[in-house]
Amino acid sequence: MTTTTESAPGKKAERPKKAASPTRSKARPPVIAAGIVLVVVFALLFVWILNAQTHTRQVFTAAGDLPRGHVITTSDLATVDIPEGQPIKSVATTDQGALVGKTVVKDVVGGAIIAPEQVSGGSGLSDSQSIVGLNLTASQIPSYPLAAGDRVRLIGTPGNGQDVPAKDPDAISATVVSTSPSADRNTTLVAVQVPRTQAALLAARAATGRVALILDGGN
């Protein structure tokens, strides 16, 4: 006798479910390769940045203020490390001869990096300029302190017994290079830069003591 299995009214007979097969992750070689390349690139970039920060060169700085006209000695020099490849005007410590024995032509502040154009192998003067030394008494120079770079005028003064000129005397424009007290401290030694064409006249006046210095504003 055959037995028939009937489903409940209104319900379809359920079919036996197949066992779910485990999902297998598929490897994606192109994605893995791209990830490896990125890691390598970032690693190389990090190494490059690190090297750029650690590669330095040593250059000269001024151990103290170096005024124009000063002749540099080894004691005037200090050193500092700066990043390699930076566009900083400087003199490498391997080229000490480019500074020692040279004349400062532009004032250098203490601690500043010394640039090549701030020194010269000569006096630092152009062919059209000269330096004249003056030995001035208190009546020939203002009591106001002078500094290198001050613009001044130098005039001839009357001799003993001569009248004061009716008009303004001729003046020679000059720039102060340096000042210092004389050995006996009774006068002031002033070195001034003047046009070469007027240097002889000023030197002659200075030799007679008939010259006075005027400090002008706007310095």
C-alpha positions in Angstrom: 0.0 0.0 0.0 1.4 3.3 -1.0 1.4 6.2 1.5 1.0 9.7 0.1 2.2 12.7 2.0 0.0 15.6 1.6 0.9 19.2 2.4 -1.3 21.4 4.5 -4.1 23.1 2.6 -3.0 26.4 1.0 0.7 25.7 1.4 3.1 24.7 -1.3 5.3 21.8 -0.6 8.8 22.9 0.5 11.7 21.7 -1.4 14.7 20.6 0.6 17.3 23.4 0.7 20.8 22.9 -0.5 23.6 23.5 1.9 25.2 26.9 1.4 28.7 26.6 0.0 31.4 28.6 1.9 32.3 31.9 0.2 35.8 32.1 -1.0 37.6 35.5 -1.1 39.2 36.0 -4.4 42.6 37.6 -4.4 43.0 40.7 -6.6 46.6 40.9 -7.7 46.4 44.4 -9.4 45.0 46.0 -6.2 47.7 44.3 -4.0 50.4 45.4 -6.4 49.1 49.0 -6.4 49.1 49.1 -2.6 52.7 47.8 -2.5 53.8 50.5 -5.0 52.1 53.2 -2.8 53.9 52.0 0.3 57.3 52.1 -1.5 56.6 55.6 -2.9 55.7 57.0 0.5 58.7 55.3 2.1 61.0 56.9 -0.5 59.4 60.3 -0.1 59.9 60.1 3.7 63.5 59.2 3.2 64.0 62.1 0.8 62.4 64.6 3.2 64.5 63.4 6.0 67.7 63.7 4.0 66.7 67.2 2.8 66.3 68.2 6.4 69.5 66.6 7.7 71.9 67.6 4.9 73.4 70.9 5.9 76.5 72.9 5.1 78.6 75.1 7.4 79.0 78.8 6.6 80.7 81.8 8.2 78.8 84.4 10.4 80.1 87.5 12.1 81.2 86.9 15.7 80.5 90.6 16.4 79.5 93.8 14.5 81.9 94.3 11.5 81.7 98.0 10.4 82.7 99.1 6.9 86.4 99.4 6.5 87.2 96.7 9.0 89.8 94.1 8.0 88.6 90.7 8.9 90.6 88.3 11.0 89.9 84.7 12.1 88.6 86.0 15.5 85.9 87.9 13.7 84.4 84.7 12.3 81.9 82.2 13.8 80.0 79.4 12.0 76.5 78.2 11.6 74.8 75.2 9.8 72.3 76.0 7.1 70.2 73.6 5.0 71.9 72.3 1.8 70.6 73.8 -1.4 69.0 76.9 0.2 69.5 80.2 -1.8 71.3 81.9 1.0 74.3 84.1 0.1 77.1 82.9 2.2 80.8 81.8 2.4 81.5 78.2 3.2 83.9 77.4 6.0 86.0 75.5 3.5 86.7 78.9 1.8 88.1 80.9 4.8 90.6 82.7 2.5 87.6 84.5 0.9 87.1 86.5 4.1 90.3 86.6 6.2 92.3 89.6 5.3 89.5 91.2 3.3 87.9 94.6 4.0 84.3 94.9 5.0 82.5 97.2 2.4 79.0 96.9 3.9 78.3 96.8 7.6 77.7 93.3 9.0 75.6 92.9 12.2 77.0 90.4 14.7 75.6 86.9 14.2 74.6 87.6 10.6 75.7 85.3 7.8 78.5 87.0 5.8 77.6 87.4 2.1 80.5 87.6 -0.5 79.4 91.1 -1.6 79.9 92.5 1.9 83.7 92.1 1.6 86.4 93.2 -0.9 90.0 92.4 -1.5 90.9 96.1 -1.6 89.7 99.1 0.3 86.2 98.6 -1.0 86.3 102.0 -2.7 85.3 102.6 -6.3 87.8 104.4 -8.6 85.9 107.7 -8.1 86.1 107.8 -4.3 88.8 108.5 -1.7 89.1 108.5 2.1 90.5 111.5 3.9 91.5 111.6 7.6 90.6 114.6 9.8 91.8 115.5 13.2 89.1 117.8 14.6 88.9 119.8 17.8 85.7 120.3 19.8 85.0 123.6 17.9 85.3 121.9 14.5 82.9 119.0 15.1 79.4 118.8 16.6 79.1 117.4 20.1 76.4 115.1 18.7 78.0 111.6 18.2 78.9 110.6 14.7 78.4 107.1 13.2 79.7 105.3 10.1 77.4 106.2 7.2 76.5 109.7 8.4 76.3 112.2 5.6 78.3 115.4 6.4 79.5 118.6 4.8 83.1 119.9 5.3 83.7 123.6 4.9 86.8 125.7 4.9 87.0 128.2 7.8 88.6 131.6 7.9 92.2 132.0 9.1 93.2 134.1 12.1 92.2 137.7 11.5 90.1 137.0 8.5 86.6 138.1 8.2 83.7 135.7 8.1 82.7 135.2 4.5 79.6 137.2 3.3 78.2 134.1 1.6 78.1 130.4 2.5 81.5 128.9 2.0 82.0 126.1 -0.5 81.2 122.7 1.1 82.5 119.3 0.3 79.9 116.5 0.8 81.2 113.4 2.5 80.3 110.2 4.3 81.7 109.2 7.6 83.6 106.0 7.5 84.8 105.8 11.1 85.5 107.9 14.2 87.7 107.5 17.2 89.3 109.7 19.9 92.9 110.7 19.5 95.6 109.3 21.7 95.5 112.3 24.1 91.7 112.3 23.7 91.7 116.1 23.0 90.6 115.7 19.4 88.5 113.4 17.3 89.9 111.4 14.4 87.3 111.2 11.6 87.8 109.3 8.3 85.5 110.5 5.6 84.8 109.2 2.1 84.7 112.0 -0.6 84.7 112.2 -4.3 88.2 111.7 -5.6 88.2 115.0 -7.4 87.8 116.8 -4.0 90.1 114.7 -1.9 93.2 116.8 -2.4 91.5 120.0 -1.5 90.0 118.6 1.6 93.3 117.1 2.7 95.0 120.5 2.3 92.4 122.2 4.4 92.6 119.5 7.0 96.4 120.0 7.2 96.0 123.7 8.0 93.2 122.9 10.6 90.9 125.3 8.7 88.0 122.9 8.2 84.8 122.3 10.1 82.4 119.4 9.9 78.6 119.8 9.7 76.2 116.9 10.3 73.1 117.1 8.1 69.7 115.7 8.8 68.2 112.8 6.9 70.9 110.3 7.8 
